[in-house]
Every structure is written in structure tokens, then in C-alpha cells.
């Protein structure tokens, strides 16, 4: 980065002042590669997976290469912790060699806030941090208290200093980090964005729900909103379109905004990454709270918003010259981590004395996660010129859906027919946001005019 006066008129005109900046401030040619969920249990670079080398080359050709780490990295032979009673649907686990292997692939930044952050407890969280630190990978989203979990972490690159703030809307209740209060110490965990969920139903259905509630025990009528009915912890409201609505916790938003502001004050480029499964993993629709939340983050200084957790692609928006990825799907679906906790065997009616970990995981993935959509995604490459997003390239990948369990889940570039289908799906998902994606030689391309704000 050029050593120019940070309080010069040119810098002030670009949106910079002595307190902080909302303007992007990287050298021309700055590139960020962003992918979705890293569910990886082994060191894949040690084996010559056909086609993976071409993907790794894209990962290496960037200043920042980001993914969402959805595994704990521990050696179970010496691990002092244990699988938790609350876990993210599967006990995602990988070997210590995965840390340096991710670095060898090109990853230098990962998000940690997600529903698997504490599958293996605080001990698993801490051991994963240790392996990533030793591997030279910057990570954010977990910590010894709320302040640490929410804090920006920084990567030095040749084209600017990059900040990462990581949060999650989908998480286990006991995984949420907390700050000290008086004599009470802080609580280790993840950086949470809590959402209040409301189910929207037609008005006539709301009246039926009100009648059901009236016959339940411990119901105290009076002084209630006539447009809302709460039954056993679930809130319903009347609306024209049935669905699910979410209201973010304003205290959590204020905390995340402060960390974005701080992150940008100490960096040239700030990334906000958010992990959520809302409304569920079966749909490509973006939850209603998220567009305004993403815009708010960029207005506060984020230069890129990276969403993941849906395990399938969702739309792309360009807002004020910054990319918003509402869902990048899976980059790895290599769920070979072993062992699994006894609770997972119980959940899927398996016997650890008879059944294997692989059989439990196949049972867990049956139904939703066997669909080919969960094995198709893109590698995104955002290039900046004149501190604006100049071009966004989308490389379609497939994760070997048709392969046997032990071999699937590693990305390769999709071939022409499949690549076109992936990009056409992404075109349709992005159209509501006014995003135009051209398809050129099996690659999606979004081009922006210099200095244009959309």
C-alpha cells in the first residue's frame, strides 16, 4: 500500500478522516476469493484428487482467501474435552493436519462463528484456535468472552490490511459467548446475532390458533396484541403472505456495528461474514431480515458481506459497489470426521457396538443433504480497482455427488453442462437484486463501471 498522508485532501475526499473510514482503501488489483462452508476432515492436498489442483490455483491467486470453517480440529487421542449434549446436527471433526493443509490450499482467513463452533466444547474451540494460529490462518468469531468473539482480526497483505468480523444467527444456545458482569466472569463461545422468529399466517388461521391457546393451561388473557398469538414459545402473527419472519436483536446489532467500525478504523478492507440456516436448508430464499442487515453492515464500513450456512447457493447483490453473497453453499462436504458422539448414535437409532460412524453420518444426511444442489457451488473472485469492485468472477464447482461416501465432498471445476446449470440458477437467484451475471466460457462474470455505486 502506498505511504501517503492519511489526512491529505485526497484521502478525505475518498471518505477518510482521522477517526475512521467507510471507504475501501486497497491498492489496485486487490482480490478476495470467498467460498462457503469448509466441512473437511482430512488433508486433501496429499492425495491427487482429479481436478482439485485447478480449484486450488484459483484460491492461491488472491490477496485474501476466505472460507467458513465448520469443523473442530483436534487429535482425539490426546484431546481432553468431550462431545457436547448440544451440537450442530453432527459432530464435525477433523485431524490436526487439516490446519496446515488449508494454508497450503491458499486459505488465509476463516470464519469460526457457526452452529458447530462448540460441538466439542470449549476445549475443542481452543484446540482449533491453536492449530489455526500455528498454521498462520487468521480466524474470527469465537473467543473467551463476547468481546473477543466479536472482535475483528487482521491479515496483512501486499495491497492492504484486511479485517474480518464473524457472526452467526444459527447456533446452539449454550454456545453463545458472554461478557463479564460485576463479579461474574465472561463465558467462552461464539459471536451471536440472535433472531426472534415469528410465523406469519392468514388472519383466519390466527383466530384458530387463538382458540387453541385459550384451552391450554396457564394462559392469562388480557392486554395482548390482537394481531399476535404465542403458543408454547412459538409466536404467530397475521399477514398477507404466509412464511417466517425474523427480528434481529438490537443489542447484538449494535455490538456488531461497533466491531465493524473498529475493524475498518484499523484496516483498509473489512469483511463481515454471517452464518445462518434461516429459514431452513431446504430453500434458496433469503430470510427477510438479511438484506437490510447486510446493507447496514456495508453502510457502517464493511467492504464485503459473505453469507453461508444454507449449504446451497443463494443470490448475489452489489450494494454501493460492494459484493453481498447471501449464500455460498458448500466448498467441502468431506464429512469423514470420526468419532461421533453417543448422542448422535441415539438420534439416528444406531448402536455404537454394531453400527459405524459412517453409517450414522449417512443416516444424518439422508433426505435433504443427499440432493445434488448441496454438492454444487461457486468460487467467487472479487477484483477491486480505484477502491471499487471492478469485476466479480464466479467459477462453478461440483463436489462429487455421485461418488462413494469416502471419496465425495472435494471440489472440482464443473464441466460445461453442469457449469451452465449452476450459473443459470445463480442468475435467477440474483435477478431480484438487479444483479446481471454473464456466462463466458463456463465462468460467471459481473462487471461494474469504475466509481459506480449501486
N, C-alpha and C positions, 0 to 999 in steps of 0.2 A: 504494500500500500504506500502511496506517495506520502512523503513527510511534509505536508502543507500545514499552514497555520489553521488550527481548528476553530479560531474565532474570526477568520477572514470574511470579507463581504461575500465572496463566492460561496463559502460554506453556509453562511447564514441564509443566503438566497435559496440554497438547496434544502432548507428546513432544519439546519443545525444551530444550536445555541450552546452556551457554556454549561447548561444544566443537563441537556439530553437531546435526543433526536428521534424523530419518527421517520426520517428519510433513510433510504438504503444508502450505504456508503462503501461499496466494494469496488475493486478495480475492474476494468472492462474484461469481459471473458469469464467472469466468475460463474461457476457451475455447481449446482446442487443436484445430486441424484437422490431420489426418495423412493422407497419401496414400502410395502405393507408389513405384515406380520412375519417375524422370524421364529417359526416353530421348527427348530433344528436341534437334533440330538447328537450329532457326530461331526467329525471333521471331514467335510466333503471334498476339500481340495486335495486330499491324499489319494483319492480314487479318481480315475479318469472317466468322469461322467460325460457321456457323449453330449456335446453342445453346451455344457456349463461354462467352458472357457470363454465362449463368445459373450455370455452374460457378465462374467467376471471382468472382462475387458471394459465393458460399459461402466461398471462400478468403479474401476480404477481411474477412469478419465473424468475426474471431478475434483473440486476443492473439498466438498462435503459429500459424504455418502451416508445416508440415514436409513435405519430400519427400526421397527418396533420389536424389542426383544421380549418374547412371550415364554421364556423358559428360565428356570433356575439352573445355574451352573455349579455343580458340586460333585465331589467324589464320594459316592455313598459308602465306600469302605472306611473312610475316616470322618464322615460327616457326624457332627454332634447333635443335629436337630432331628426333626421327625415330620412326617406328613401331617398337615393340619386337618381338623374336622371340617373347617370351611375351606374350600378350594374352588378353583375357577372352572370346574367341569371336568378337568383331567389334571393329573399330577405331571405337569410338563417339567422334564428334567433332561439335562444334557451333561456331557463329560467336560472336565476342565479344559481339554484340548480345543473345545469349541471357541473359547475366547481368542486365542492367537489365530485360529483358523478364520474367524470373522474378520480379523485385522488383515490377514493375508488376502482375503477376498476383496478388500478395499473399504470395508466399513470403518468409519472413524467417529461416528455418533450413533447412539441408540437411545430410544425412549424406554423407560422402565415402568411407568405407571400403567398398569392393566390388571385384569382380574386374575392373573397368575403370579403377580408380584410376590405374594406370600404363601404360595402353595406349600412351601417347605418351611414356613415360619420366618421369624426374624433372622434365624441362623442362615437359612437359605438366601435371604435377601443380602445379608452381609457377605457371605461367601461369594455370591455372584458379583458384588461390587468389587471385591478383592481381585477376582480373576480379570474383570474388565479393566481395572486400574493397571494391573500388571501387563495387560495386553495393549495398553495405550489407546483405549477406546473411551471417549467422553460419553458419560451417561447421566441422565437426569430423571427425576420423577419419584424417587424413593429416598428415604433418609431416616435419621434417628429421631426426628420430630417433624412437625408440619413445615416449619421454616426451611429446614434442609431439603425436604422432599419437594417443595415448591420452587426452590431457588434455581436460577439459571446457571448452567455450566457452560464452559467456554472452550472453544477449539481455535488454535492459531493456524491460519492458512496463509499462503503467499499472497492472496488477494483480499485479505481482511479477516478480522476476528469475528467468530460466529458464536452466538449464544443459543442455547437450547433450553426451553421450558416444556416439561412433560406433565400432562394431567390425564385423568380418566374419569368417565362417567359410569363405567361398568366395573364394579369391584366388589369384593367380599366385605361385608360390614366391618369385620374386625381388622381389615387391612388398612383402614384409613388412618393416616398419621395425625397426631395431635400435638399441640404446643403446650408448654408448661403453664400452670395457673397457680399462682401462690406457691405453696409447698408441694403441690402435685407435679411430678415430673412430666416431661413430654412423652409421647408414645411413638415408637418407630412405625413406619408404614409408608403409604403412597400418597401422592398429591391428588386429592379427590375433588371433583366437581359434582356435588350432589344434585340430583334431579327429583323434583316432585312430579309423580306420574298421575295423570288423570285420563280416564277412559271416556271418550265422547260418544254419546248415544243419541238417537232421536228422542224428542220430547216425550212421546207416548211411552217409550221404553223406560224413561226416567221415572215416570209415575208408577210403573210396575215395580221398579226397584225400591221406590219409597214404600210401597205396600209390604214388600218383603222385609225391609228393615223394621217396619213397625211391629212385626210379630216376633222379632228377635229379642232375647233377654238383654237387660242392661242398656236399653235405648231410652234416652231422656229427650223427649221432644221439646220444641220451642227455641226461638232465637236462631233459627238456621237459615242459610241461604236457600231460597226456593228452587234455585237452578242447580243445586249440588246435592248429591246423596253419597254418604260414606258408609260402606258396609265392610266390617271386618278388616279395616286397614286399606281398603281399595276405594278410591274416590271416582265418582261418576258425575258428569255434567252433560247438560243438553247442548246439542249443536246441530248444524245443518249437515255436516259430513261426519260419519262415524269414523273413529280411529283412536289414536293415542296422542295425547298432548303432554309436553314436558315444560316445567318451570324451573330454571336453574336457581340454585341457592345464591342469593345476592352477596352473602359474606364470602363465599368461595370465589365468585366472580371478581370481587374487589381485590382479593388476595392474589389471584392470577394476574389481574391487570397490573398490580404493583410489581409483580415479578417480571412481567413483560417490559414494563417501563425501566426497571432496574437493569434487565438484561440488555436492552437496547442502549442504555446510557453507557454501558461498559463494552459495547461491541459495535461492529459495522453492519451486521446482519443477524436478525433474530428469528428463530423458528419456534412456533408453538405447535405442539403435537398433542392430539387428543384421542384417547382410546375409548370407544363405546360400541355396544351391541344394539343400541336402541334404533328403531322399535323392536327389532329382533334380527336374527341372522338369516331369516328366510326371505327378506325383502331388500330391494335395492333403493327404496325410498329413504331420503334423508330425514331424520327426526326434525320436528317443527322448530325446536329451539336453536338448531345448529347454524343456519345461515346468518342470523343476526349475531350469534355469539362469535362466529368466525370474522364477521365484519368488524365487530367491536375490538377483537384482538389486533387486527391489522390497523385499525384507527389508532390503537394505543402504541403501535410501533413494530408489530410482528411483520416480517417480510415474506413469510410463507406459513400457511396453515396446513398441517398434514394430519388427516383423519385416517383411522384404521380401527379394526375390531369387528367389522361386519363380515370379514372373511370373504367378501366378494366386492367387485367394483361398484362404486357409486360415482356420481357426476363430478366434473371439474368446473370451477368458476374462476374467472380472472377478475379481481376486485382491486381497483386503484393500482393496477399494474403489478399486483402480487398474485401468486397462484394459491388457490384453495382446492385441496384434494379432499373430498368428502368421504372417500373410502378407497384405499389402495389394495384391498384384498390380501391374499397370501403371497409372500415371496418364497417361503419354505413351508411345506406341510409334511415334514420329515419327523413324524411323531413316533420315534423308536425309543424314546427315553424309558429307562427301566431302573428301579422297580416302580410299581404303582402302589398306592396306599390301600390298606384293607377296606377303607370306606368306599373306594371305587369298585372293588370286587363286589361288595354288598349291593351297591346301587344297581349293578347290572346282573345281579343274581349269579355271580360266578364264585367259585370256590378256589382260594389260593393254593389249596392242596392238590387240586386237579387241573384247574384252568391256568393258562399262562397270561402274562402281562399283555402280550399281543392280542390275545383273544378278548381281553377286557377292552382294549382300545378300539378294536374293530367294532365291538358292541356299542361303545360310546359314539362312534362316528356313523353308525347305521342310521339310515334315513337322510337327514338334512345334509350331513357332511360327506355323503357319497356322491352328491351331484357334481357333474363336471364343472359347473360355474365356480366352485371353490378351488379348482385347480387351474384357473385362468386368471391372469392379471396383466399388469404392465410395469415396466421400469420407467420412471419419469426422469427426464433430464431438463432442468430449467437453466437457461443461459441468460445472464444479465449483461447489458451494455448501457452505458450512461446512467447507471443506477436504476434501470428499468428492466423488467422482464422483456427480453427481445424475442425469445423463441422457447417453446416447450416441446420436447420430443418424447413420444410415447412408444416404447418398444414392447410389443406383446410377448408374453411368456406363457408357457404351459408347464405344469408340474407332474406330468406323467400319470394322469388319472387312471389309465388302463393298465399300468404296471402292477406287479405284485406288491404287497404291503411293505416289504423290506426295501424296495427299490424306488417307490414313488415319492414325490414330495420335493424333488430337487429341480430348480427351474432351468429350462432351456428356451431359446427363442422359438416362438410359434411359427409354423410353416404357413404358406400363403393363405390357404383357405381358412384355417383356424385364426390366423392373424387378422384377416379381414373381418371375420365374425366378431372377434374381441373388440376391434376398433369401431365397428359399426354399432355395437352395443354401447360403447362408451360415448360415441357421437350422440346417440339417442338420450342417454342419461345426462349429458352435459347441455343439451339444447335448451332446457328450461332456464339455464343461467346465461343464455346468449353466447355460449362458447362454440366456436366453429373449429372443428378438427378436420384437417385434410388428411388423406391417406396417400402416402407416397412410398412406393417400394416396401410395403408391409410395415411402415412406420407411421404413427400418427404425428401430425405437426400442427402446433398452434403458433401463429406468428403475430406479433404485436408491433405497431409502429413505435419508433423511439419517442420517449416523453409522453406517450399516450396514457391517460388514466381512464379506466373503465369502471 
